[in-house]
């Protein structure tokens, strides 16, 4: 148990710059919930899985699309392409 607590304290200490201060957001009137985003995502995804759609997704296709989108948002996609294709354009 002590090891787990030490690991958690270490994790929090290492990542505190990236953690959201929900109390501060609440006090400044900012959103503290992602429910509205999750709802929108669920609507889009559920619509794309319906068989009557001309452009529907398979579970595998949706998973791969999310992997690419995550890499784009994290700024990792170009570096990954450079690993696969060394002649890919130079970094900016």
Buried (B, 14 or more C-beta within 10 A) or exposed (E): EEEEEEEEEEEEEEEEEEEEEEEEEEEEEEEEEEEEEEEEEEEEEEEBEEEEEEEEBEEEEBEEEEEEEEBEEEEEBBEEEBEEEEEEEEEE
